Amino acid sequence: MPSVADFVERSAVEKLAKPSDVRLGEAIATQGGVELTEFGPLKVLAKVGGVEASPTRRTVMLESTPAGLRWSCTCTRHTDHFCKHCVATALVTWEKAPKRRR
């Protein structure tokens, strides 16, 4: 099964999220607002926020499933919304994941 990192390449994130959420997620990640609390190939949990771009801290989960990427964030109950917190987590996950050699 693909890892979470396989699903969060920059181009994939831009398709999942609204442009405004991509911009805000980038700001959160750049400001150091992502603390990975669990970092595995199939599941990533993070505390996100506590920075200027997102003062309130939220909990994000990204998970690889047979059906693809599944996510949740405590900022919304809309399961189809890939919010700024999910974007920030995805960007940090992609950055920290071991890169595959081709």
TASULDA-V583761 format. One record per residue. PHI is phi as a letter, one per 30 degrees, with the letter a starting at -180 (999 if undefined). PSI is psi in degrees with one decimal (none if undefined). D_CENTER is the distance of its C-alpha to the mean C-alpha in Angstrom with 2 decimals. Layout:
# TASULDA-V583761
phi=PHI psi=PSI d_center=D_CENTER
phi=PHI psi=PSI d_center=D_CENTER
This chain:
# TASULDA-V583761
phi=999 psi=142.5 d_center=18.64
phi=d psi=152.9 d_center=15.80
phi=d psi=168.0 d_center=13.13
phi=e psi=-42.6 d_center=9.40
phi=e psi=-30.9 d_center=9.56
phi=d psi=-23.7 d_center=12.13
phi=c psi=-8.7 d_center=10.02
phi=c psi=29.5 d_center=7.45
phi=e psi=152.0 d_center=10.39
phi=e psi=-46.4 d_center=10.75
phi=d psi=-34.1 d_center=13.20
phi=d psi=-41.6 d_center=11.25
phi=d psi=-40.9 d_center=8.43
phi=d psi=-25.8 d_center=11.60
phi=d psi=-30.5 d_center=13.14
phi=d psi=-33.2 d_center=10.64
phi=c psi=156.8 d_center=10.42
phi=d psi=150.4 d_center=13.53
phi=e psi=-38.1 d_center=14.59
phi=d psi=-36.2 d_center=14.75
phi=d psi=-33.1 d_center=11.13
phi=d psi=-47.2 d_center=10.34
phi=d psi=-46.8 d_center=13.00
phi=d psi=-38.8 d_center=12.02
phi=d psi=-40.9 d_center=8.39
phi=d psi=-42.7 d_center=10.30
phi=d psi=-43.4 d_center=12.80
phi=d psi=-47.3 d_center=10.81
phi=d psi=-44.1 d_center=9.55
phi=d psi=-35.8 d_center=13.17
phi=d psi=3.1 d_center=14.74
phi=i psi=27.2 d_center=13.38
phi=d psi=17.4 d_center=11.61
phi=b psi=119.2 d_center=9.03
phi=c psi=109.2 d_center=11.04
phi=d psi=118.6 d_center=10.01
phi=c psi=-20.7 d_center=12.60
phi=b psi=127.5 d_center=12.44
phi=b psi=91.6 d_center=11.54
phi=b psi=171.1 d_center=13.25
phi=d psi=-29.8 d_center=13.45
phi=c psi=-12.4 d_center=13.05
phi=b psi=134.3 d_center=10.94
phi=b psi=129.6 d_center=8.36
phi=c psi=142.5 d_center=8.92
phi=b psi=150.7 d_center=8.29
phi=c psi=125.0 d_center=10.46
phi=b psi=131.7 d_center=9.25
phi=k psi=-157.5 d_center=12.12
phi=i psi=19.6 d_center=15.72
phi=b psi=171.6 d_center=16.04
phi=e psi=-41.9 d_center=17.96
phi=d psi=-18.6 d_center=15.20
phi=a psi=86.1 d_center=14.18
phi=d psi=-35.0 d_center=17.00
phi=d psi=132.9 d_center=16.14
phi=d psi=137.3 d_center=13.86
phi=b psi=162.2 d_center=11.67
phi=c psi=129.2 d_center=10.42
phi=c psi=142.1 d_center=7.16
phi=b psi=129.0 d_center=7.69
phi=c psi=131.9 d_center=6.48
phi=b psi=135.5 d_center=9.96
phi=d psi=127.5 d_center=12.15
phi=b psi=166.3 d_center=15.28
phi=e psi=-25.7 d_center=18.47
phi=d psi=-4.9 d_center=17.62
phi=k psi=-157.9 d_center=14.28
phi=d psi=132.6 d_center=10.61
phi=c psi=143.4 d_center=10.59
phi=b psi=160.3 d_center=8.21
phi=a psi=153.7 d_center=9.46
phi=b psi=143.0 d_center=9.42
phi=d psi=0.0 d_center=12.75
phi=d psi=-15.2 d_center=13.13
phi=a psi=154.9 d_center=14.30
phi=c psi=-2.5 d_center=16.22
phi=d psi=102.1 d_center=15.61
phi=d psi=-15.0 d_center=13.79
phi=c psi=-4.8 d_center=13.68
phi=d psi=114.9 d_center=11.89
phi=c psi=90.6 d_center=8.36
phi=d psi=178.6 d_center=8.60
phi=d psi=-31.5 d_center=8.13
phi=d psi=-38.9 d_center=6.36
phi=d psi=-42.1 d_center=3.57
phi=e psi=-48.8 d_center=4.30
phi=e psi=-44.5 d_center=4.95
phi=d psi=-43.1 d_center=2.79
phi=d psi=-44.2 d_center=2.73
phi=d psi=-42.4 d_center=5.96
phi=d psi=-38.7 d_center=7.06
phi=d psi=-47.8 d_center=6.74
phi=e psi=-42.3 d_center=8.68
phi=d psi=-39.3 d_center=10.91
phi=d psi=-16.0 d_center=11.85
phi=d psi=141.9 d_center=12.40
phi=d psi=136.9 d_center=16.09
phi=d psi=137.5 d_center=17.10
phi=d psi=141.1 d_center=19.45
phi=c psi=136.6 d_center=22.88
phi=c psi=none d_center=24.51
